[in-house]
Amino acid sequence: MQKLRKIDFSVFLVLLRDSKRIVRMIWEERRGLVVGLVLILVLLSALPFLSSGARGFLINELVRIAGEGKATTPLILSGAIFLLASFVIPVFRTVNIYLSNLFRLFVQEKFEILLVQKKGEIDIAVHESPAHNDLFNKVRDNGVYRAQNYVDRQFYIFQNILEVIAASLILVFAEWWVFLIILIGTIPSLIIEAKYGRNVWGIYTAKAETRRRFWDLKHHFDTVPLLTELKIFRNINYFIKTIKALFRDFQEEEKKNEKKKLFNELSVLILSQGVSIFAIVWFILKVVHGDLQIGTLTFLLTSIGGLEVSLGGLFSNLGRQYQDGLFMRDLFELLDIKPVITKPKTGLVLRSDKTPEVIFDNVSFKYPGTEKLVLKDFSLKIAPGEKLALVGINGAGKTTLIKLLCRFYDPASGKIFVDGHDLKDVDLESWYNTLGVIFQDYGRYYFVVKDLIALGRTEKEQTLPQVKKAAEMSEANVFIEEWEKEYDQMVGKHFSGGVEPSIGQWQKLALAKTFYRDSRILILDEPTSSIDAEAEAKIFDKLEALPSDRTVILISHRFSTVRHADRICVIDNGEAAELGTHEELLQLNGKYARLFKLQAKGYR
């Protein structure tokens, strides 16, 4: 942690580059708003000093003509300027607040959409990486609101600089050395803010795993099924105790950092206030000795206060900008993530009216950061229109095989061929149009039923007959038609008029969404694990009735469902251990026969 407390001044160059990047993004989309804000800030920086100067001149003139009973031109002019400035300053401040709010809304929308787009573009391999998960969590916790602060503060810093320049010119003209000692007295506050910001960012970085663990446990209180289990197992108090310990572990460093910052800030405050008091006393003594007019004194005192506030605000904003900039660096690091899967510049576009042949040729694979091979020299040919079942114990490599087929990862060695072409050379969008996939961890979408099912193919206009056909194939029509609004029913109890499907109903809806794609290759990973036996039998009857040119790849532990496949591939320890029809594998009397008999024994 000691290293984290040092200021890395090279980071300022990176932050400056990021600032230019943000300014460029904003300028391209909100040029008029930027110009308007800059003009308002220039006026708000200059008008207070103009008002103060006019007031000082007014006081001097009043003292000079006191008792004469007549107004002079300088008196009227200075008074008019003072009153006009006093009137327009609040008006400009109100306009500034309005424009700043518009900017804040724009920045929020801009970065929220950028993050959503980037997360959609990032490879699944990156999403599954623990190191990148830490980055995602930091950005989720700090990204957008830090971005809003960062952009807002750019304008505040600009205003601070203008105010410092105006106050400095006034004081340099009056007494240059007074300006110099005030400047020196406030510089330490910049160093403190920068060190504090670096420490805060360092704590977030060092404690990333702690925060990840905290959010994982907290998630159990946000999800009804998980919360239900906590209650049944009486684990509420245990989880709260664990969450509290994680929270305190994380916050302990922050508390120490805040305490040290308070001590340093008080020390700097005493120094800066001492300098200001010295300057004020100096100018008062000049009035006493007749070397300075009272109105000029008020002008200089206001300028000293303005310089002190502006310098303090500038250094404070620069320090906080340094802190937010470090978190912005995380956000830009996320936005700059390069894809793991390299897409071909001009990929092969597959025919939409033809089901391709798929070949795994000596494919081996291990997940990044691990040494164990999940697949070892795996070879398999899947003919167009074939109904293939993949079976094996948990962890054998079945789902990994599907991830490679979807090109979430590339093989470590070997190749996957689609119609004779290396999958790496195939246009991914074209390939995904060919696939219809339902994983074990399928998504739950809270939409109106017809819209939920139509998510299977959003690039085409939704048609209700197709929606109903997909629902019938998955047996979802049985319960949908019992709901009050049928296909116009909202899903999700937390929405007005919504219903909450059971686990089995959710799986049928997920299947309906997959069937709606009407894809050439249908991949089903444990598609009926939560569905009753009768509905399951009907679904597989419909799968068998699919057009003969549609390929189906089925992963299941239920041998009653896989036995009707054209071929069954037994995956064991990452290898294709057995391959054949149900009858052929039973005659082989190997792993498949043993597993089948064990499962059949349970039904006797």
Phi, psi and omega in degrees: 000336183298322180296329182293337184278351177275144179274122176269099186290343176294337179296330180301324179294321178295317180295323177297320178296319178295322178299316179297323180295318179294315180301319180295318179299316183289318182298323181293331186250335184225052184300314181298320179295320179297313180299316180299315180295318180298315179298317179299317182292324176299314180295317181293335178282323185273322188299321179299323179286324175297317178297316180295319179295317179297321179295318178298316179295322179298316179296315179301317182291323178295318178296321183292321186256012182305128178091350182279336175075019177221146181269137179260164178300314177302323180296312181296317182295312181294323179294319180295318179296317180299314182292320180296315179297319180297329180282315188279335181302310178298326179296313180294325179295321178295316178296321179299318179298318179298311181295323179295321178294321176300319180295318182298318179295320178297314181296319179301311180297316184302309186281328176298314181292320178301317181293317179298315180299316183293318179296329176288330181278329186296140179298151176301326179302322179290318179298329182272000180277126179301321180298317179287331176298323176298318178295316179301318181294319179297318179292320178298319182286328191231342194306296192287315182291329174294322178296318178298313178300318184297314180292315178303316185290336175304318181286323177297319179296319177300316178296317178302317181297316179298318180294320179297318180298314181298311181294322181296316180299320180296312184287324177298321178294325181281300179211102186300324184289334176295316177301318184297315183288329176294319178299312180297324182291341183255347181302320181304332181295328177296316181297319181296313181298321181293316179295321179297314180298319178296320180295316180300313179297320179297323178296316179299321181290313183292330184256024184300318182293323177298316180293322179297319178295320179300312182292327178296315180290321180297329180301332180295339179268352181259350184241122187303311180301320180292319179294323177301316180294321177301317181293313182299318181274003179055047181255006182304306183297322180297316180294319179298317179299316180294317179298318179298319179296318178295319180299313182292323178300318180289317187282343182301316178295322179296320179298317178297319180295318179296320181295316179294321179297318179301314180299315180293320180295319178297319179298315180292323180297317178299317180297310184293321179292324177298318178297315181296317179299318178301315181295318180297314179299319180302313181289326177296318179297327178293325176293317180301321181275003176080014181267358184211138179279156183296317179298319177295323177300314180297323178296315180291321178297320177295321180292321177298313178299318179296318179295316181297313180295317182293317178294316178299316179295320180297310182292322178295315180294323178295319178296315179291327177295324176299316180295308180296329179296326177294321177287326175296327176300320176297317181298315180290329176298320177294314182295337183262006180301130179271147180294143174281320179273117181274121179272141177294144180299317176232087184283157178289124179270120182284151176290134181281346183255014184223133177275122184279156171278142180239131180230127169265119185245099178050050183277128172236148183202142170221146182290145180306136179085001179238163181253339186282130175284123178278324175237139183232112177045048184280127178230136181196137177247128180244111184283153177303131178084001181282144174256102186249136176248138175249125180230163180155165181290165178302136179085005182288336179120011184295307181294324177299321178301319180291321179298322177291321179296326177279358181057042168286331175226162172254148179299150174288326174208162184083178183220157172246124182252138175239112185051041176085357181252139175301131181304331179295339181265358183270138176299122187296320179299319178296319180293316180294330175295337181277337187262147167229117189232136168233120180269170177301317178266074182282157181282148174247117186249126181267087180229173165296142189309311183296325178287325179298312181294323181288353174299344178297337181205074186283345181285350177246154180295135182292138175232130183297321177303320178293321177300313181294322179297317179296320178296321178294321180296326182266002183067015178285337182299334183300312181272331179301316183286351174270342179288153186303314184256007179050241185284353174260010182285134175281138180258132180115114183295336181281004172247150184304126178071010184279155175243152179254111180294154172287172180299317179296321178293321177301316182294322177295322177294321178295320176295317179301318179299320180291318178295327181298335180295333182052051187274161180286325179238120182252121181246120185237110180259103183050058189286344184235026184297335182247014185254143181294158187300320182295313179294323180299315180299319180294320180297316182287333172298320180289327176295319179294335181272002177299156178308147186295344180265009179260125180276138176234125175246118187242129171251125180201149173265354181269110184288341176295335180268325186277342186297337182271001179292155177299317176218154178236129178251122178266117179261126181225120179054040175081007182237154175280093187284321182217151181209128179165185176283172179302312182295318180297320182287328176293320179293327178296331177058043179253220184296317181298313181300319180296314181293320179297316181294322178297318181288322180294326180299327182291341181267354181282000000 
